[in-house]
Amino acid sequence: MPAGDRWLAQGVRGYAASATTVEEPDSAEEFYARASELLRQVEDAAETTGQRAEENDELRGKLEEAAECLEISLGEGRSDPRALFALSQLHEKYDLPGFSADRALSLLYHAAKAGSAEAQYELASRLRLQDEEGDPGGGRSQLLLTEAAAQGHTDAMFLLGAAELRAQAEGGHGAASAKQWFKRAADLGHVPAASIYGVLLLKDSPEPASRQEAKRYLDFAAGRGEALAADWLTSIKTS
C-alpha cells in the first residue's frame, strides 16, 4: 500500500475508533452535515472580521471539530468524495497542528478517485501547471477534466474547450470540439464560456442565424460583466 494510502487509512481508523458509536444508519451523513455547517460558520466569521480563523480560539475549535467530524464520516471503510474533498481543503487552507500539505494532496487524490468533480478539477489544474513547468501531466489532467465535465463541472468544460482551441492553434483540429465544450458550459451558466462561444460563432459564420445566436450568448455574458462580450457586441452594432 502506498504511504499516502496507509496514512489515510490509519488516520481514519484512529478517528473512527475514538468516536462515539451512533446507531442511526445516516450517522455518516450527519457528521458530514455538521462539518459543513461548522465550516460555513468559520468562513462567514472570517469574512466578517477579516481575521484569520487560526488566530481565533473559537474559530480554531470549530475547524478542529469540523476535521474530526469529516474523519468520522469516513470511518468503517466509507469513501465519501464530498468528505474527502472537504477534508483536503481544510488541510490545504488552514495552518493547524496535524494539518499538512502532504495530507491535503493525499486526500485530494482520494477524493478525485472516489468521484468528486471538484477534486478532479482541482487535481487536473495542478497537473496542468506541472505540464507548463516541464513536468508532463497533460494526459492525466485531460482525463480528470473529462470526468469532472461529465458530472456537469462547468469550469472543467471551459478548460477542455481552451485545450482544444490551443490544439487547433498548434495545427490540430480542435475547433468543433472546443465549440461544443464552450456551449455546454455556457448553457449551464458559465459566463466566460458564453463569451467565447459567442465570439467563435461570429468568426465561424456570417449567416444571420449564427450571428443572432452569437448575440444571444454575448448578451448573456456582457450582462454579467464580461468585457470581451461587451466589446464584441459593440463591434456587431458598428459593423
RAPESUL-V31409 format. One record per residue. N is the residue number from 1. PSI is psi in whole degrees, 0 to 359 (NA if undefined). OMEGA is omega in radians with two decimals (NA if undefined). D_CENTER is the distance of its C-alpha to the mean C-alpha in Angstrom with 1 decimal. Layout:
n | psi | omega | d_center
N | PSI | OMEGA | D_CENTER
N | PSI | OMEGA | D_CENTER
//
This chain:
n | psi | omega | d_center
1 | 131 | 3.11 | 27.4
2 | 155 | -3.08 | 25.2
3 | 318 | -3.14 | 25.4
4 | 321 | 3.11 | 21.7
5 | 317 | 3.13 | 22.3
6 | 318 | -3.13 | 25.6
7 | 313 | -3.12 | 24.1
8 | 313 | -3.10 | 21.6
9 | 317 | -3.13 | 24.4
10 | 318 | -3.13 | 26.8
11 | 317 | 3.13 | 24.6
12 | 315 | 3.14 | 23.8
13 | 322 | -3.12 | 27.5
14 | 315 | 3.13 | 28.7
15 | 320 | -3.11 | 26.8
16 | 322 | -3.12 | 27.7
17 | 329 | -3.10 | 31.3
18 | 355 | -3.07 | 31.6
19 | 151 | 3.02 | 30.2
20 | 132 | -3.11 | 32.5
21 | 133 | 3.10 | 32.8
22 | 126 | -3.00 | 31.7
23 | 335 | -3.10 | 33.4
24 | 138 | -3.11 | 31.3
25 | 340 | -3.13 | 29.2
26 | 24 | -3.09 | 26.2
27 | 323 | 3.12 | 26.3
28 | 320 | 3.12 | 23.0
29 | 322 | 3.13 | 21.4
30 | 319 | 3.09 | 23.4
31 | 319 | 3.12 | 22.4
32 | 317 | 3.14 | 18.7
33 | 320 | 3.11 | 19.6
34 | 316 | 3.12 | 21.6
35 | 318 | -3.14 | 19.0
36 | 319 | 3.13 | 16.6
37 | 319 | 3.11 | 19.6
38 | 317 | -3.14 | 20.5
39 | 324 | 3.08 | 17.2
40 | 317 | 3.12 | 17.5
41 | 318 | 3.14 | 21.0
42 | 313 | -3.10 | 20.2
43 | 319 | 3.11 | 17.7
44 | 316 | -3.12 | 20.3
45 | 318 | -3.13 | 23.1
46 | 322 | 3.12 | 21.7
47 | 322 | -3.12 | 20.9
48 | 317 | -3.05 | 24.4
49 | 338 | -3.07 | 26.3
50 | 10 | -3.11 | 24.4
51 | 143 | 3.04 | 25.1
52 | 134 | -3.08 | 23.0
53 | 326 | -3.11 | 22.5
54 | 341 | -3.10 | 24.0
55 | 359 | -3.12 | 27.1
56 | 122 | -3.05 | 27.8
57 | 317 | -3.11 | 29.4
58 | 315 | -3.12 | 28.4
59 | 324 | 3.10 | 24.7
60 | 320 | 3.09 | 24.8
61 | 322 | 3.12 | 26.4
62 | 322 | 3.09 | 23.7
63 | 316 | -3.13 | 21.0
64 | 321 | 3.10 | 23.3
65 | 320 | 3.11 | 23.9
66 | 317 | 3.12 | 20.3
67 | 318 | -3.14 | 19.8
68 | 318 | 3.12 | 22.9
69 | 320 | 3.12 | 22.0
70 | 318 | 3.10 | 18.8
71 | 317 | -3.14 | 21.0
72 | 321 | 3.14 | 23.6
73 | 342 | 3.12 | 21.3
74 | 6 | -3.10 | 20.6
75 | 170 | 3.06 | 24.3
76 | 39 | 3.05 | 26.7
77 | 5 | 3.13 | 24.6
78 | 149 | -3.11 | 21.8
79 | 64 | -3.12 | 18.3
80 | 115 | -3.10 | 16.1
81 | 328 | 3.13 | 12.5
82 | 315 | -3.12 | 11.5
83 | 319 | 3.11 | 14.0
84 | 316 | -3.13 | 13.2
85 | 316 | 3.13 | 9.6
86 | 319 | 3.14 | 11.2
87 | 323 | 3.09 | 14.0
88 | 321 | 3.14 | 12.2
89 | 326 | 3.06 | 10.9
90 | 312 | -3.14 | 14.5
91 | 328 | -3.11 | 16.0
92 | 321 | -2.94 | 13.9
93 | 326 | -2.97 | 14.6
94 | 146 | -3.13 | 18.1
95 | 90 | -3.13 | 21.3
96 | 157 | 3.11 | 23.3
97 | 132 | -3.13 | 25.8
98 | 348 | 3.10 | 24.4
99 | 144 | -3.14 | 20.9
100 | 156 | 3.10 | 20.1
101 | 324 | 3.13 | 17.7
102 | 317 | 3.12 | 19.0
103 | 322 | 3.12 | 18.2
104 | 315 | -3.12 | 14.6
105 | 319 | 3.11 | 14.2
106 | 315 | 3.12 | 16.2
107 | 321 | 3.12 | 14.2
108 | 316 | 3.11 | 10.9
109 | 314 | -3.12 | 12.9
110 | 324 | 3.11 | 14.4
111 | 317 | 3.11 | 11.4
112 | 317 | 3.14 | 10.2
113 | 327 | -3.14 | 13.9
114 | 350 | 3.04 | 14.3
115 | 11 | 3.09 | 11.9
116 | 118 | 3.13 | 8.7
117 | 322 | 3.12 | 6.4
118 | 318 | 3.13 | 3.3
119 | 320 | 3.11 | 5.8
120 | 317 | 3.13 | 7.0
121 | 315 | -3.12 | 4.7
122 | 315 | -3.14 | 5.1
123 | 320 | 3.10 | 8.6
124 | 320 | 3.13 | 9.3
125 | 320 | 3.11 | 8.9
126 | 320 | 3.12 | 11.3
127 | 323 | 3.09 | 13.5
128 | 321 | 3.11 | 13.9
129 | 318 | 3.08 | 15.0
130 | 321 | -3.14 | 17.4
131 | 319 | 3.12 | 18.7
132 | 334 | -3.13 | 19.6
133 | 10 | 3.07 | 21.4
134 | 9 | 3.10 | 23.4
135 | 93 | -2.95 | 21.8
136 | 125 | 3.05 | 21.0
137 | 12 | -3.02 | 17.7
138 | 316 | -3.12 | 17.4
139 | 317 | 3.14 | 18.3
140 | 320 | -3.13 | 15.9
141 | 322 | 3.12 | 12.9
142 | 317 | 3.13 | 14.3
143 | 316 | 3.14 | 14.5
144 | 318 | 3.12 | 11.0
145 | 320 | 3.13 | 9.8
146 | 320 | 3.11 | 12.7
147 | 319 | 3.12 | 11.9
148 | 318 | 3.14 | 8.4
149 | 324 | 3.13 | 10.4
150 | 338 | 3.10 | 13.2
151 | 6 | 3.08 | 11.4
152 | 16 | -3.14 | 11.0
153 | 108 | -3.00 | 7.5
154 | 328 | 3.08 | 9.2
155 | 325 | 3.08 | 7.4
156 | 318 | 3.08 | 7.9
157 | 318 | -3.13 | 11.3
158 | 315 | -3.14 | 12.0
159 | 325 | 3.08 | 11.6
160 | 319 | 3.07 | 13.7
161 | 318 | 3.12 | 16.2
162 | 322 | 3.12 | 16.4
163 | 321 | 3.12 | 17.2
164 | 321 | 3.09 | 19.8
165 | 319 | 3.12 | 21.4
166 | 320 | 3.11 | 21.7
167 | 322 | 3.11 | 23.3
168 | 318 | -3.14 | 25.7
169 | 334 | -3.13 | 26.6
170 | 12 | 3.07 | 27.5
171 | 7 | 3.13 | 29.8
172 | 197 | -3.10 | 27.7
173 | 56 | -3.03 | 27.5
174 | 6 | -3.01 | 23.9
175 | 310 | -3.10 | 24.9
176 | 317 | 3.13 | 25.0
177 | 321 | 3.11 | 21.8
178 | 314 | 3.14 | 20.0
179 | 320 | -3.13 | 21.5
180 | 317 | 3.13 | 20.4
181 | 315 | -3.13 | 16.6
182 | 321 | 3.13 | 17.0
183 | 316 | 3.13 | 19.1
184 | 315 | 3.14 | 16.8
185 | 317 | -3.13 | 14.0
186 | 318 | -3.12 | 16.8
187 | 343 | 3.07 | 18.4
188 | 8 | 3.03 | 15.3
189 | 11 | -3.14 | 15.6
190 | 113 | -2.99 | 13.6
191 | 308 | 3.12 | 16.2
192 | 325 | 3.11 | 16.1
193 | 320 | 3.10 | 16.0
194 | 320 | 3.12 | 19.0
195 | 311 | -3.10 | 20.7
196 | 321 | 3.12 | 20.6
197 | 319 | 3.09 | 21.5
198 | 317 | 3.12 | 24.4
199 | 317 | 3.13 | 25.6
200 | 321 | 3.10 | 25.5
201 | 317 | 3.13 | 27.6
202 | 319 | -3.11 | 30.1
203 | 329 | -3.02 | 30.5
204 | 328 | -3.03 | 30.9
205 | 135 | 3.08 | 33.6
206 | 1 | -3.08 | 36.2
207 | 142 | -3.12 | 36.9
208 | 320 | -3.12 | 37.0
209 | 320 | 3.13 | 34.8
210 | 319 | 3.12 | 32.0
211 | 323 | 3.14 | 32.5
212 | 319 | 3.10 | 32.4
213 | 319 | 3.11 | 29.1
214 | 317 | -3.13 | 27.7
215 | 323 | 3.14 | 29.1
216 | 315 | 3.13 | 27.4
217 | 321 | 3.13 | 23.9
218 | 322 | 3.08 | 24.9
219 | 316 | 3.12 | 26.4
220 | 312 | -3.09 | 23.2
221 | 316 | -3.12 | 21.2
222 | 324 | 3.13 | 24.2
223 | 347 | 3.12 | 24.6
224 | 23 | 2.97 | 21.2
225 | 12 | -3.11 | 22.1
226 | 111 | -3.04 | 21.2
227 | 321 | -3.14 | 24.1
228 | 316 | 3.14 | 24.0
229 | 318 | 3.13 | 24.6
230 | 319 | 3.12 | 27.3
231 | 317 | -3.13 | 29.1
232 | 326 | 3.06 | 29.2
233 | 321 | 3.09 | 30.5
234 | 319 | -3.13 | 33.2
235 | 327 | 3.09 | 34.1
236 | 316 | -3.09 | 34.5
237 | 330 | -3.08 | 36.8
238 | 354 | -3.11 | 38.9
239 | NA | NA | 39.2
//
